[in-house]
């Protein structure tokens, strides 16, 4: 069963950069604007659909390798 993980990022440009990196690697990723400022971010989140913990770990490695700092938003997880 697929789950959507929300990652808080520091800026909209970082969210878009992360989206592109993930989409190039076969992930479904979308940038969303939150109502109000997200904790540790600019109010934009990166939503990524994953099938399991292994795929989630891949997402987080790709974001880290691209230099994108992120936080997992509360209430999400596989």
Biopython code that builds the backbone (N, CA, C, O; Angstrom):
import numpy as np
from Bio.PDB.StructureBuilder import StructureBuilder

atoms = [
    (1, "UNK", "N", (0.840, -1.187, 0.000)),
    (1, "UNK", "CA", (0.000, 0.000, 0.000)),
    (1, "UNK", "C", (0.880, 1.243, 0.000)),
    (1, "UNK", "O", (1.832, 1.340, 0.774)),
    (2, "UNK", "N", (0.562, 2.172, -0.855)),
    (2, "UNK", "CA", (1.360, 3.390, -0.950)),
    (2, "UNK", "C", (0.989, 4.376, 0.142)),
    (2, "UNK", "O", (-0.160, 4.452, 0.579)),
    (3, "UNK", "N", (1.988, 5.125, 0.567)),
    (3, "UNK", "CA", (1.807, 6.193, 1.561)),
    (3, "UNK", "C", (2.425, 7.459, 0.997)),
    (3, "UNK", "O", (3.365, 7.409, 0.203)),
    (4, "UNK", "N", (1.884, 8.595, 1.418)),
    (4, "UNK", "CA", (2.471, 9.873, 1.047)),
    (4, "UNK", "C", (3.179, 10.443, 2.264)),
    (4, "UNK", "O", (2.585, 10.608, 3.329)),
    (5, "UNK", "N", (4.462, 10.740, 2.087)),
    (5, "UNK", "CA", (5.284, 11.332, 3.136)),
    (5, "UNK", "C", (5.430, 12.818, 2.810)),
    (5, "UNK", "O", (5.690, 13.190, 1.666)),
    (6, "UNK", "N", (5.260, 13.659, 3.830)),
    (6, "UNK", "CA", (5.430, 15.101, 3.636)),
    (6, "UNK", "C", (6.748, 15.528, 4.268)),
    (6, "UNK", "O", (6.996, 15.275, 5.447)),
    (7, "UNK", "N", (7.587, 16.177, 3.470)),
    (7, "UNK", "CA", (8.876, 16.678, 3.942)),
    (7, "UNK", "C", (8.846, 18.199, 3.954)),
    (7, "UNK", "O", (8.563, 18.826, 2.933)),
    (8, "UNK", "N", (9.136, 18.791, 5.100)),
    (8, "UNK", "CA", (9.267, 20.233, 5.200)),
    (8, "UNK", "C", (10.660, 20.623, 4.706)),
    (8, "UNK", "O", (11.650, 19.988, 5.070)),
    (9, "UNK", "N", (10.734, 21.649, 3.892)),
    (9, "UNK", "CA", (12.014, 22.116, 3.348)),
    (9, "UNK", "C", (12.173, 23.603, 3.643)),
    (9, "UNK", "O", (11.218, 24.276, 4.031)),
    (10, "UNK", "N", (13.387, 24.106, 3.456)),
    (10, "UNK", "CA", (13.693, 25.476, 3.837)),
    (10, "UNK", "C", (13.205, 26.556, 2.891)),
    (10, "UNK", "O", (13.068, 27.711, 3.295)),
    (11, "UNK", "N", (12.938, 26.203, 1.633)),
    (11, "UNK", "CA", (12.502, 27.220, 0.679)),
    (11, "UNK", "C", (11.760, 26.551, -0.471)),
    (11, "UNK", "O", (11.876, 25.343, -0.681)),
    (12, "UNK", "N", (11.002, 27.343, -1.207)),
    (12, "UNK", "CA", (10.279, 26.798, -2.351)),
    (12, "UNK", "C", (11.263, 26.326, -3.419)),
    (12, "UNK", "O", (10.997, 25.336, -4.101)),
    (13, "UNK", "N", (12.393, 27.015, -3.577)),
    (13, "UNK", "CA", (13.356, 26.585, -4.591)),
    (13, "UNK", "C", (13.968, 25.226, -4.232)),
    (13, "UNK", "O", (14.227, 24.410, -5.117)),
    (14, "UNK", "N", (14.198, 24.984, -2.945)),
    (14, "UNK", "CA", (14.698, 23.671, -2.513)),
    (14, "UNK", "C", (13.638, 22.594, -2.715)),
    (14, "UNK", "O", (13.965, 21.463, -3.076)),
    (15, "UNK", "N", (12.376, 22.933, -2.487)),
    (15, "UNK", "CA", (11.294, 21.973, -2.705)),
    (15, "UNK", "C", (11.227, 21.574, -4.180)),
    (15, "UNK", "O", (11.079, 20.395, -4.501)),
    (16, "UNK", "N", (11.336, 22.545, -5.060)),
    (16, "UNK", "CA", (11.299, 22.269, -6.498)),
    (16, "UNK", "C", (12.523, 21.462, -6.911)),
    (16, "UNK", "O", (12.412, 20.530, -7.708)),
    (17, "UNK", "N", (13.683, 21.812, -6.376)),
    (17, "UNK", "CA", (14.902, 21.053, -6.670)),
    (17, "UNK", "C", (14.730, 19.595, -6.229)),
    (17, "UNK", "O", (15.077, 18.674, -6.968)),
    (18, "UNK", "N", (14.195, 19.393, -5.027)),
    (18, "UNK", "CA", (13.966, 18.040, -4.529)),
    (18, "UNK", "C", (12.977, 17.282, -5.392)),
    (18, "UNK", "O", (13.167, 16.099, -5.673)),
    (19, "UNK", "N", (11.921, 17.961, -5.813)),
    (19, "UNK", "CA", (10.922, 17.342, -6.682)),
    (19, "UNK", "C", (11.579, 16.838, -7.972)),
    (19, "UNK", "O", (11.318, 15.713, -8.399)),
    (20, "UNK", "N", (12.411, 17.647, -8.582)),
    (20, "UNK", "CA", (13.070, 17.265, -9.828)),
    (20, "UNK", "C", (14.007, 16.081, -9.629)),
    (20, "UNK", "O", (14.024, 15.157, -10.442)),
    (21, "UNK", "N", (14.783, 16.106, -8.554)),
    (21, "UNK", "CA", (15.703, 15.003, -8.257)),
    (21, "UNK", "C", (14.927, 13.700, -8.093)),
    (21, "UNK", "O", (15.300, 12.667, -8.648)),
    (22, "UNK", "N", (13.857, 13.765, -7.333)),
    (22, "UNK", "CA", (13.079, 12.556, -7.063)),
    (22, "UNK", "C", (12.359, 12.058, -8.315)),
    (22, "UNK", "O", (12.317, 10.853, -8.565)),
    (23, "UNK", "N", (11.800, 12.962, -9.095)),
    (23, "UNK", "CA", (11.102, 12.545, -10.312)),
    (23, "UNK", "C", (12.064, 11.918, -11.322)),
    (23, "UNK", "O", (11.694, 10.977, -12.024)),
    (24, "UNK", "N", (13.286, 12.428, -11.400)),
    (24, "UNK", "CA", (14.289, 11.826, -12.288)),
    (24, "UNK", "C", (14.635, 10.400, -11.857)),
    (24, "UNK", "O", (15.096, 9.592, -12.663)),
    (25, "UNK", "N", (14.407, 10.104, -10.577)),
    (25, "UNK", "CA", (14.721, 8.785, -10.047)),
    (25, "UNK", "C", (13.480, 7.911, -9.866)),
    (25, "UNK", "O", (13.523, 6.918, -9.139)),
    (26, "UNK", "N", (12.379, 8.274, -10.520)),
    (26, "UNK", "CA", (11.202, 7.424, -10.570)),
    (26, "UNK", "C", (10.196, 7.574, -9.449)),
    (26, "UNK", "O", (9.314, 6.728, -9.301)),
    (27, "UNK", "N", (10.302, 8.619, -8.660)),
    (27, "UNK", "CA", (9.350, 8.844, -7.567)),
    (27, "UNK", "C", (8.270, 9.828, -7.986)),
    (27, "UNK", "O", (8.504, 10.709, -8.813)),
    (28, "UNK", "N", (7.082, 9.670, -7.407)),
    (28, "UNK", "CA", (6.018, 10.657, -7.583)),
    (28, "UNK", "C", (6.208, 11.690, -6.485)),
    (28, "UNK", "O", (6.079, 11.374, -5.303)),
    (29, "UNK", "N", (6.511, 12.915, -6.869)),
    (29, "UNK", "CA", (6.786, 13.975, -5.896)),
    (29, "UNK", "C", (6.095, 15.265, -6.336)),
    (29, "UNK", "O", (6.077, 15.607, -7.518)),
    (30, "UNK", "N", (5.527, 15.973, -5.355)),
    (30, "UNK", "CA", (4.781, 17.204, -5.628)),
    (30, "UNK", "C", (5.119, 18.258, -4.579)),
    (30, "UNK", "O", (5.363, 17.932, -3.417)),
    (31, "UNK", "N", (5.131, 19.506, -4.990)),
    (31, "UNK", "CA", (5.352, 20.620, -4.075)),
    (31, "UNK", "C", (3.986, 21.197, -3.706)),
    (31, "UNK", "O", (3.164, 21.477, -4.578)),
    (32, "UNK", "N", (3.757, 21.369, -2.408)),
    (32, "UNK", "CA", (2.500, 21.937, -1.919)),
    (32, "UNK", "C", (2.791, 23.125, -1.022)),
    (32, "UNK", "O", (3.778, 23.143, -0.287)),
    (33, "UNK", "N", (1.920, 24.109, -1.093)),
    (33, "UNK", "CA", (2.015, 25.255, -0.195)),
    (33, "UNK", "C", (1.087, 25.004, 0.979)),
    (33, "UNK", "O", (-0.110, 24.771, 0.810)),
    (34, "UNK", "N", (1.658, 25.056, 2.164)),
    (34, "UNK", "CA", (0.868, 24.869, 3.382)),
    (34, "UNK", "C", (0.211, 26.186, 3.762)),
    (34, "UNK", "O", (0.696, 27.255, 3.392)),
    (35, "UNK", "N", (-0.879, 26.113, 4.492)),
    (35, "UNK", "CA", (-1.496, 27.338, 4.987)),
    (35, "UNK", "C", (-0.726, 27.742, 6.244)),
    (35, "UNK", "O", (-0.862, 27.110, 7.292)),
    (36, "UNK", "N", (0.062, 28.773, 6.136)),
    (36, "UNK", "CA", (0.928, 29.183, 7.239)),
    (36, "UNK", "C", (2.310, 28.597, 7.063)),
    (36, "UNK", "O", (2.533, 27.747, 6.201)),
    (37, "UNK", "N", (3.227, 29.052, 7.876)),
    (37, "UNK", "CA", (4.618, 28.620, 7.780)),
    (37, "UNK", "C", (4.810, 27.284, 8.492)),
    (37, "UNK", "O", (4.394, 27.114, 9.638)),
    (38, "UNK", "N", (5.440, 26.344, 7.804)),
    (38, "UNK", "CA", (5.729, 25.035, 8.394)),
    (38, "UNK", "C", (6.908, 25.165, 9.345)),
    (38, "UNK", "O", (7.759, 26.038, 9.178)),
    (39, "UNK", "N", (6.951, 24.301, 10.334)),
    (39, "UNK", "CA", (8.059, 24.310, 11.297)),
    (39, "UNK", "C", (9.375, 24.081, 10.573)),
    (39, "UNK", "O", (9.537, 23.076, 9.881)),
    (40, "UNK", "N", (10.307, 24.998, 10.725)),
    (40, "UNK", "CA", (11.623, 24.858, 10.107)),
    (40, "UNK", "C", (11.613, 25.052, 8.609)),
    (40, "UNK", "O", (12.551, 24.630, 7.933)),
    (41, "UNK", "N", (10.593, 25.671, 8.072)),
    (41, "UNK", "CA", (10.532, 25.832, 6.632)),
    (41, "UNK", "C", (9.831, 27.108, 6.228)),
    (41, "UNK", "O", (9.612, 28.006, 7.041)),
    (42, "UNK", "N", (9.484, 27.170, 4.955)),
    (42, "UNK", "CA", (8.921, 28.384, 4.384)),
    (42, "UNK", "C", (7.431, 28.282, 4.126)),
    (42, "UNK", "O", (6.832, 29.210, 3.583)),
    (43, "UNK", "N", (6.826, 27.170, 4.507)),
    (43, "UNK", "CA", (5.422, 26.983, 4.216)),
    (43, "UNK", "C", (5.186, 26.109, 3.007)),
    (43, "UNK", "O", (4.041, 25.887, 2.613)),
    (44, "UNK", "N", (6.261, 25.606, 2.409)),
    (44, "UNK", "CA", (6.135, 24.675, 1.291)),
    (44, "UNK", "C", (6.608, 23.297, 1.744)),
    (44, "UNK", "O", (7.589, 23.162, 2.475)),
    (45, "UNK", "N", (5.884, 22.288, 1.290)),
    (45, "UNK", "CA", (6.270, 20.922, 1.619)),
    (45, "UNK", "C", (6.409, 20.122, 0.335)),
    (45, "UNK", "O", (5.811, 20.435, -0.695)),
    (46, "UNK", "N", (7.212, 19.090, 0.437)),
    (46, "UNK", "CA", (7.431, 18.175, -0.669)),
    (46, "UNK", "C", (6.710, 16.887, -0.313)),
    (46, "UNK", "O", (7.052, 16.241, 0.678)),
    (47, "UNK", "N", (5.711, 16.504, -1.109)),
    (47, "UNK", "CA", (4.935, 15.294, -0.865)),
    (47, "UNK", "C", (5.454, 14.221, -1.797)),
    (47, "UNK", "O", (5.541, 14.420, -3.009)),
    (48, "UNK", "N", (5.799, 13.077, -1.218)),
    (48, "UNK", "CA", (6.383, 11.984, -1.988)),
    (48, "UNK", "C", (5.612, 10.704, -1.699)),
    (48, "UNK", "O", (5.364, 10.373, -0.539)),
    (49, "UNK", "N", (5.235, 9.991, -2.743)),
    (49, "UNK", "CA", (4.533, 8.722, -2.597)),
    (49, "UNK", "C", (5.555, 7.589, -2.603)),
    (49, "UNK", "O", (6.371, 7.475, -3.517)),
    (50, "UNK", "N", (5.493, 6.748, -1.557)),
    (50, "UNK", "CA", (6.413, 5.606, -1.443)),
    (50, "UNK", "C", (5.616, 4.338, -1.142)),
    (50, "UNK", "O", (4.518, 4.391, -0.588)),
    (51, "UNK", "N", (6.194, 3.201, -1.521)),
    (51, "UNK", "CA", (5.529, 1.917, -1.330)),
    (51, "UNK", "C", (5.917, 1.242, -0.023)),
    (51, "UNK", "O", (5.129, 0.482, 0.540)),
    (52, "UNK", "N", (7.135, 1.515, 0.469)),
    (52, "UNK", "CA", (7.628, 0.829, 1.660)),
    (52, "UNK", "C", (8.792, 1.602, 2.279)),
    (52, "UNK", "O", (9.196, 2.648, 1.771)),
    (53, "UNK", "N", (9.320, 1.076, 3.374)),
    (53, "UNK", "CA", (10.424, 1.738, 4.092)),
    (53, "UNK", "C", (11.687, 1.833, 3.245)),
    (53, "UNK", "O", (12.428, 2.811, 3.345)),
    (54, "UNK", "N", (11.935, 0.833, 2.418)),
    (54, "UNK", "CA", (13.122, 0.855, 1.558)),
    (54, "UNK", "C", (13.061, 2.045, 0.607)),
    (54, "UNK", "O", (14.047, 2.763, 0.443)),
    (55, "UNK", "N", (11.907, 2.255, -0.017)),
    (55, "UNK", "CA", (11.750, 3.382, -0.947)),
    (55, "UNK", "C", (11.835, 4.715, -0.206)),
    (55, "UNK", "O", (12.379, 5.687, -0.729)),
    (56, "UNK", "N", (11.297, 4.755, 1.014)),
    (56, "UNK", "CA", (11.398, 5.972, 1.820)),
    (56, "UNK", "C", (12.854, 6.297, 2.110)),
    (56, "UNK", "O", (13.261, 7.456, 2.028)),
    (57, "UNK", "N", (13.641, 5.283, 2.449)),
    (57, "UNK", "CA", (15.068, 5.496, 2.709)),
    (57, "UNK", "C", (15.770, 6.005, 1.462)),
    (57, "UNK", "O", (16.663, 6.847, 1.552)),
    (58, "UNK", "N", (15.372, 5.498, 0.291)),
    (58, "UNK", "CA", (15.957, 5.979, -0.964)),
    (58, "UNK", "C", (15.669, 7.459, -1.167)),
    (58, "UNK", "O", (16.554, 8.222, -1.555)),
    (59, "UNK", "N", (14.435, 7.863, -0.907)),
    (59, "UNK", "CA", (14.047, 9.274, -1.037)),
    (59, "UNK", "C", (14.928, 10.146, -0.158)),
    (59, "UNK", "O", (15.460, 11.162, -0.606)),
    (60, "UNK", "N", (15.078, 9.743, 1.093)),
    (60, "UNK", "CA", (15.845, 10.550, 2.039)),
    (60, "UNK", "C", (17.319, 10.595, 1.681)),
    (60, "UNK", "O", (17.967, 11.620, 1.889)),
    (61, "UNK", "N", (17.863, 9.511, 1.148)),
    (61, "UNK", "CA", (19.260, 9.524, 0.684)),
    (61, "UNK", "C", (19.429, 10.461, -0.509)),
    (61, "UNK", "O", (20.398, 11.218, -0.574)),
    (62, "UNK", "N", (18.491, 10.412, -1.451)),
    (62, "UNK", "CA", (18.568, 11.288, -2.622)),
    (62, "UNK", "C", (18.488, 12.756, -2.227)),
    (62, "UNK", "O", (19.249, 13.578, -2.737)),
    (63, "UNK", "N", (17.572, 13.089, -1.325)),
    (63, "UNK", "CA", (17.455, 14.483, -0.882)),
    (63, "UNK", "C", (18.731, 14.936, -0.177)),
    (63, "UNK", "O", (19.224, 16.036, -0.426)),
    (64, "UNK", "N", (19.259, 14.100, 0.692)),
    (64, "UNK", "CA", (20.495, 14.443, 1.413)),
    (64, "UNK", "C", (21.663, 14.609, 0.451)),
    (64, "UNK", "O", (22.451, 15.545, 0.583)),
    (65, "UNK", "N", (21.777, 13.699, -0.522)),
    (65, "UNK", "CA", (22.872, 13.771, -1.498)),
    (65, "UNK", "C", (22.793, 15.039, -2.343)),
    (65, "UNK", "O", (23.815, 15.545, -2.805)),
    (66, "UNK", "N", (21.575, 15.551, -2.544)),
    (66, "UNK", "CA", (21.382, 16.785, -3.312)),
    (66, "UNK", "C", (21.580, 18.027, -2.445)),
    (66, "UNK", "O", (21.482, 19.152, -2.937)),
    (67, "UNK", "N", (21.860, 17.826, -1.155)),
    (67, "UNK", "CA", (22.088, 18.957, -0.258)),
    (67, "UNK", "C", (20.811, 19.613, 0.233)),
    (67, "UNK", "O", (20.830, 20.766, 0.663)),
    (68, "UNK", "N", (19.701, 18.889, 0.172)),
    (68, "UNK", "CA", (18.414, 19.436, 0.586)),
    (68, "UNK", "C", (18.126, 18.987, 2.012)),
    (68, "UNK", "O", (17.945, 17.798, 2.278)),
    (69, "UNK", "N", (18.085, 19.957, 2.928)),
    (69, "UNK", "CA", (17.734, 19.644, 4.313)),
    (69, "UNK", "C", (16.224, 19.571, 4.417)),
    (69, "UNK", "O", (15.507, 20.360, 3.801)),
    (70, "UNK", "N", (15.749, 18.617, 5.201)),
    (70, "UNK", "CA", (14.312, 18.400, 5.307)),
    (70, "UNK", "C", (13.949, 17.896, 6.695)),
    (70, "UNK", "O", (14.791, 17.402, 7.445)),
    (71, "UNK", "N", (12.676, 18.036, 7.009)),
    (71, "UNK", "CA", (12.118, 17.418, 8.210)),
    (71, "UNK", "C", (10.871, 16.653, 7.786)),
    (71, "UNK", "O", (10.137, 17.093, 6.900)),
    (72, "UNK", "N", (10.639, 15.532, 8.407)),
    (72, "UNK", "CA", (9.427, 14.766, 8.142)),
    (72, "UNK", "C", (8.314, 15.407, 8.939)),
    (72, "UNK", "O", (8.440, 15.597, 10.149)),
    (73, "UNK", "N", (7.228, 15.742, 8.272)),
    (73, "UNK", "CA", (6.108, 16.414, 8.928)),
    (73, "UNK", "C", (5.371, 15.440, 9.836)),
    (73, "UNK", "O", (5.241, 14.261, 9.506)),
    (74, "UNK", "N", (4.898, 15.913, 10.957)),
    (74, "UNK", "CA", (4.207, 15.093, 11.960)),
    (74, "UNK", "C", (3.021, 14.359, 11.351)),
    (74, "UNK", "O", (2.321, 14.873, 10.479)),
    (75, "UNK", "N", (2.822, 13.139, 11.842)),
    (75, "UNK", "CA", (1.678, 12.359, 11.420)),
    (75, "UNK", "C", (1.900, 11.558, 10.156)),
    (75, "UNK", "O", (0.993, 10.860, 9.702)),
    (76, "UNK", "N", (3.098, 11.642, 9.573)),
    (76, "UNK", "CA", (3.366, 10.904, 8.346)),
    (76, "UNK", "C", (4.255, 9.716, 8.642)),
    (76, "UNK", "O", (4.914, 9.645, 9.680)),
    (77, "UNK", "N", (4.257, 8.818, 7.738)),
    (77, "UNK", "CA", (5.136, 7.664, 7.862)),
    (77, "UNK", "C", (4.570, 6.468, 7.143)),
    (77, "UNK", "O", (3.389, 6.423, 6.798)),
    (78, "UNK", "N", (5.424, 5.514, 6.928)),
    (78, "UNK", "CA", (5.021, 4.288, 6.232)),
    (78, "UNK", "C", (4.656, 3.264, 7.280)),
    (78, "UNK", "O", (4.282, 2.141, 6.941)),
]
sb = StructureBuilder()
sb.init_structure("model")
sb.init_model(0)
sb.init_chain("A")
sb.init_seg("    ")
for serial, (resi, resn, name, xyz) in enumerate(atoms, 1):
    if name == "N":
        sb.init_residue(resn, " ", resi, " ")
    sb.init_atom(name, np.array(xyz, "f"), 0.0, 1.0, " ", f" {name:<3s}", serial, name[0])
structure = sb.get_structure()
